[in-house]
Amino acid sequence: MKTYSAARKWATFALCALVSLVPNVDMTALNQAIPRLSADLGPSATQILWISDAYGFALAALLITMGGVGDRIGHRRLLLIGTAVFAAASAVTAYAGSAELLIAARALLGVAGATLMPSALSLIRRVFTDPKQRTAAVGGFMAVGGLAVGLGPVLAGALLSHFWWGSVFLINVPVMVFVLVVGLFVLPDAPGAVTGRLDVASVPLSAAGVLGVVYAVKEAATHGLGVRVEAAAAVGVLGVAAFVWRQTRLAEPLVDLSLFRRAAFTGSVTANLFAMFALVAQSLIFSLLFQMVFGWSPLKAGLAGLPGALGAMAGGAALAPPLIAAVGRARTVAVGMTLSAVAFASFTVVDAGTSYWVLAVLMVLSGVGMGLAMTVTGDTVLASVPRERSGAASAISETATELGGALGLAVLGSVLNYAYRNALDLPAGLSGAQASAARDSLPGAVEAAAHLPARTAGALLDAARSAFVAGMHASLVLSACFAVLVGLTALVTLRSVPKVIEEAAAEEEPVLVA
């Protein structure tokens, strides 16, 4: 186990943080750019969906594969390749002249993105050998990713007010080029620790399994159950089953399934999944609340969502390490999820007349709780497995996070929509098409109101906003229940984490690097 200077460690952390920042900003900034690029390129409704989803689908499908590739060729090399491809794909995206080229460029961005997160976490695992420093670094890394989700709409709003829609993608290029150039000199040499060849047959099986499940969840959330959802779910389940079966018969599997025998690893991955389940849905809900209920601009709504991200940074980077030392990892996760559960439940007092500062306090509280929990679980995933498997372990954790986000949007979004429809009391004077649009969603109600007389439009908007708040309350209560469940699970699965980490550390021989 090599020891690096403090400057080398934190320079590596800074580069890895940039690697986390750019893709997360890119994903959220896209939503702001869609109206402009739609007017310019004229994509169909189906093409708009693929513009939004191509990145996420490619990322989710290849995370496991890229984690295994990094364990074999070295995570430094894979990260540098990924940054170069990401910069090139961002330039193509910014200047895409057709919807088809834009979709292809977004998919290429997803392929590059799949190389970045597992490699960055593995490099942090390599340079930060002290447990307290590693926990702080992982907390900071994850907090930067969370902050990026909040910064995306703000940065996109600022750019779109002065430049064309491609500017939100072009800004990625200089950042990634900087990481590539500086990384050649700063990032530690990390040769592949797994010597076996990559099993080519495992790649399509893992991609089909993950992509089938994620697509089925997203499609069910958008259009409900149907033939396409059932077919995608069948492909996903069969793909996962075939992938697992093949891994058990390989001398050097793409994913070492024995990792799941470690309660600390399995518990941490599961906690990440359900934490992201609540976090992603919360982000969407508050974006709609600020814009559709409070009537704020996208830029103001983006700024209003930042307190949660700042709370996550404080919880992850500053509070998690001392709290782990004081009460242990299991209790730290439980404390974090309890704080989040209290915040989620407290949001039920929010309505259209609630002061923003009440919301800001609750967002900070939930952010601190999520930051505590996800820092501990993310660090535990890295610390509880052998160093040579850190890429595959990180990829599994990231895949669970992607799946958790998709499930959160599907389940909590469905709960919100169901409660919204049940609570909506439509005024008289609406046509059948207008009533149908209003029942579909709050944005549909806002669009229908634009074509109604002022008095009827006002009554419809009041009813729709009130119904949305009722739906928001129902989904956040469910989020609170999931947060409590994650906290209780962590108390059981993470009890043995100190012993597991000591055993993993004992397997690595210290080597001092001048």
N, C-alpha and C positions, 0 to 999 in steps of 0.2 A: 504494500500500500504506500504510494508516494505521498510526500508532504510538499506543499507548494507555499511560496511566499504569500503574505497577505495581499500584496498588490496584484499578484497573478490571480489569486482566488477571486478578488472582487472585480477585477477587470473581466474575468470569465463570466462572473455573475451578470455584469452589466450587459455584455453581449448577448447572453442567454435571455435576459429580460427584454431586450429589444426584439429578439426572435419571438418572444411571447406576445409582445405589444402589437407588432405590425399585423399578423393574421387576424387577431381579435378585433382590432380597429377596422380592418378591411371588411370583415363579416357584417358588422353593425352599420358601417358607413354605406354599404350597398343599398340598404333600405331607403336611405335618404336620396340616393341617386336615381332610383328606379323611375320616378315620374319624368325626370329630365331625359334619361336615356330612352324611355319609351316614346317620348315625343320625337326624338331624333332618329331612332332606328325603326320604330313602328313594329315591335314584336307582337306576336299573337299572345293570347292569354296563356296558352301552354308554354310558349317560349319564355314568358316572364317567370313562370314557375321554375323552369329549368335554369334560368339565369340566377335565381335565388338559391336553388338547391344543388346545382352542379358541384360547387365547392364542397359543401358538407358531405354529399354522397361520396365523392372521390376520397375525401379525407377519412371518413369512417371506414370505407372499404379497404384502405391500404395501411392504416395505422399499425396493425399487428404485423403485417409483412415488413414494413419499414423498421419496426423495432427489431425484428430478427435480422434484417440486413445490417443494421448498425452494430449489432453484437458480433457480426462476422467481419465486416470491412472496417469497423472503427467509427465511433460516433462523431469524432471531429471531421473526418472526411465526408461523412454523410451530411452533416449539418452544413458544411461549406458548399457541397453540391446543391443542397436544398435551397440555400439562400440565393445562389446564382440563378437557379431555375425560377424561383419566386420573383426575383427582380425582372427577369425576361418576360415571364407570364404577365406581370403587372403592367409592363409597357404595352404588350399586345392588347390587354384588356382596356387600357386607357384609350387606345386609338382604334379599337375594333369598329369596322365600318358596317357590320351586319350582326343580326342577332345570333346567327349560327357561329360566327367567329367568336363572339362574346361568350357564348356557352362553352365552346371548346377551350377558350382561355381560362375561364373560371374553373373548369375541370382540371386543367393543368396546374392552376394555383392550388387546388386541393391535393394533387399528387405531391407537389412540393411541400405543402403544409404538413403532410403526413410524415415527412422526414424530420421536421423541425422539433416538435414537442418532445418525442422520446429521446432524441439526441441531446437536446438542451438539458433535460432533467438528468440524463446519464452523465453528462459532463459536470454538472453541479455535484452529483454523487461522487465523482472521481476527485474533484479538487477540495471539497469540504469534508475532511475526514473527522473533524471534531463534531460530535453529535449536536451540541448546542448551536455551533455555527451553521451546520448543515440544516437544521430545523429553521433557523432564521432565514437562510438563503432560499429554502423551498417556500417558506411563507411569503417572502418578498416576491419570488417568481410568480407564485399563484396570485398574489395581490395585484401585480402589474397586469396580469391577464384579466382580472376582474375590473381593474380601472379602465383598461382598454375598451371593454364593453360599454362603459359609460362615456368614454371620450369619443367613441366612434361617431355618434350622432352630432356631438358638438363640433368636432373637427370637420365633418362633412358639411354641416350647415354653414360654417364659416367659409369653406372653400367654394361651395355652390353659390354663395352670395356674390362671388367675384369671378369665378371661372366656370368652365364647361364641366359636364358630368365626369369626364375622364380624369379630372384632377384628383378625385378622391382615390383613384387607383395609382396614378402616376407618382404620388407622394411616397409610395412604398419603395420606389426604385432607389433613391439615394440612401435610404436607411439600410436596405439590404446590401447594397454595394459597400457601404461603410462596414457592416458586420463581416462581409466576405474579406475585405482587404485587411482590416485590423485583426480578424480572426486567424488569418494565416500566421501572424506573429504571436498572438496572445493565447489562443485556445490550446490546452494541453494535448500533447500527442496521446491518442487513445486507440491503440491498435485493437483489432477485433480479438475478443477473448474466446469466442466459439470457433472451433476449427472446422467443424463439419460443413459440407455444402448446403446451401439453401434448397429445401425440398420444393421443387417447382410445382408439383401437384397440390401442395398445401395452399399456395397463393390464391388460385381461383376459388377454392373451397372456403377459405376465410373471407374473401371478398364477397362471395355470394351469400354466405351466412349473415354477415353483419349488414350488408346492403339490403338484403331481403327484409330483415327485421326492421331496420330504420325506415325503409320506404313504406312498409306496411303500416307502421305507427303513424308516420306523417300523413299518409293518404287517408287513413281512418279518421284522423283528427280533422282533415279538411273536407272530405266528402262522405264520411261514414263508411260502414261496412259494404262490401260489394265483391264482385268477382276479382278485380285487380288486387284488392287488399288481401283476399284469401289466397290468391296465387302467390303474391309476394311473401306472405307469411309462411306458406308451405315451402317455398324456395329457401327462405331464411332458416327455418327449422331444420330442413334436410341438409342444408349446407353446413350449419353448425354441427349437426350430428356426425356428418361425414368427416368434417375437419377434426373433431375430437377423436373419432375412431382412428384416423390416420396418425395423429400425433402419438397415440399410445403404441404404435408399431414402428416408430422410427428411432434409430440410435441417437440422432441429433434433431429433435423436433423443432418446428418453427416456434412453438410455445411449449415450454416445459409445464405440463399440467400438474406436476407434483407441487408447483408453487401454491396451488389452491388447497393443499393439505395443511398449509400454515394458516392457522386461524387469524393471525394478525394481518396477513396479506389479503385473504378473502374478506375479512371484516372491513378492512380499509377500502378495498375496491367497491364493496357494496355501499359503504357510507358515502363515498364520492358520488356514486350513481344517484342515490336518493337526495343528496344535498343539491346536486345540479338539477334534479327533478323539480325541486321547489324554487331554485334560484332563477332559472330561465323563465319559467312561467311568471314569476314575480316581476321580472324586467319587462315582459310584454304587457302585463296588466297595468303597470304604472305608466308606461309610455302612452297607452290608450287613455288612462285616467287624466293625465296632464293635458293631452292634446284634445280629446273628445269631450271630456267633462268640464275641465277647467278652461278649455279654449286657448291654450298656450301654443305658441309657435314650436316647430320641431327643435329649433336651437334652444329655446327657453326650457322645453321639456327635457332635452338632453342634459342641460346644466342642472336642472332640478333633480335628476337621478343620480348625480355624483356623490352625495353624502353616503349612500350605501356602499359604493366602491371605496371611498376613503375609509369607511369603517372597516371594510374587509382588509385593507392594507394595514391598518392599526392592529386589528386582531391577529392577522397572520404573522407579520414581521416583528411587531413589538411585544405583543402580549403572550403569544403562544409559547416561546422558549421558557420564560420564567414560570409560567403556569404549569408547564410539563414538569419542571423541576420540583414544583411545590406539591402537586397532587397527582402527577402521572398522566400518561397519554389517554387512558380510557376515560378518566374523569374530566380531562380537558375537553375531549370531544363531547361528552355529556353536558358540560357547562355551556359550550358553544351552541349546541342544538337546543338547549333549554332557553337560552337568550333569544335565539331565532324563533322558537315556538311562541314565546311570550310576545315578541314583536308582531308575528303573523296574526296571533289572536287579537292583539290590540288594534290592528287595522280595521276590525269590525266596527269601530266607533267612527270611522272616516266616512264623510259624505261630501257632497258638492260644496258645502259651506265650511268645511274644516280648514283651519289655518295651515298653510304650508309648513310652518315650523313644527307642528305636531308630527306631520309626515316625515320631516327631516330627522327628527329625533328617533322615530321608530325605524327609519331606514338605516341610520347609523347603528342602532342596536342589533338589527338583523344582520347587518354587514359584519359587525364585530363577531357575532356568533358564527356565521358562515366562515369567516376568515380563520377563526380558531379551529373549527372542525376540519376544514379542508386542508389546512396546513399540516395538522397532525396526521391525517390519513394519507396525504400525499407523501410526506416524509417517511411514514411507516412503510409504505409500498417500496420505497427505495432502500430503506435500511434493513428490511427483513428478508431480503433476497441476496444471493451471491452477486458480487460486482459484475461478473461476466454475463449475468442475466438481467442487468438493470434496464437495458433497452426494451427487451420483451415485456418486462414488468411494467415499465412506464407506458408502453403501448397498450397493454391491457387496461391500465387505469384510465388512459385517455379515451379508449374505446367505450368504457363504461360511462365516462363523463358525457360523451356524445350521445349514447343511448339514453342516459338519464335526461338530457336536455330534450330529446325528441319525445320521450315518454311524458315529461312534464308538460310540454305544449299540448300533447294529445289528451292526456287525462284531465289536467287542471283546466285546459282550454275548453274541453267538453263540459266539465262541471260548470264553468262560467257561462257558457252558451245556454245550457239547460236551465240554469237558474234565471238567466236573463229573459228567456222566452216565457218562463212561468210567471215572472214578476211584471212583464210588460203589459200595460193597460193602454191600448191604442185609442186615440181620440176619434171621433166621428169625422167623416169627410175625406177619408183616404181611399184611393182606388185599390183594386186587388193587387196590382203590381207593387204599389207603394207600401201596402201593408205587409206583403211578403218580404220586401227588402228590409223594412224596419224590424221584422221578426228575426231576420237572418243574423243581424249583428248591429252594434252601435254605429260603425261607419256607414252601414246600409241605411240606418235611420237618419243620419246626418245628410246623406245624399238625397234621400226622399224628401226631407224637409226643405231642401233648396228649391224644390219645384211646387211648394204649397203656399197658400196665403199666409201672411205673417202670423195671424192668430192661431191657425191650425198648426203651422210649423213650430211655433213656440210650445204649444201643448205636446206635440210629438217629441220634441227634444227634451222637455222636462221629464216625460214618461220614460224615454229611452235611457236618459242619464241616470234616473233613479233605479231603473231595472239593472243597468250595468253595475251600479254600486252594490246592489243586492247580489249579483253574480260574483263580483269581486270578493265580497265577504265570504260567500260559500267556498270559493276556491282557496282563499287564504286560511280558512279554518281547516280545510283538508291538508294544506301545507303544514300547518301547525301540528297536526296529528302525525304526519310523516316525520317531521323533525323530532318529535318525542320518540317515535319508533327507532329512528337512527341513533339517538342518544342511548336508548336502552340496549340496542344491539352492540354498540361500542363498548358498553360496560362489561359485556360478556366476552366479546371476541378480542378485545385489546388488553385483557388482563395480563397476558403473558408476554407483552411486547418487550419490556426491558430485557428479559432473558433471551428472547429471540434475537434481538439486536446485538447483545453481547456475544452470542454464539456466531453470528454472521461476521462480526468484526474480528473474532479470534481466528477465522479462516484466512485472513489477509495478513501477509507479512509486511511490516512497515519498512519502507525504503526512503531515505531522506534524499530529496532532490535539491542540489545547491542552487 
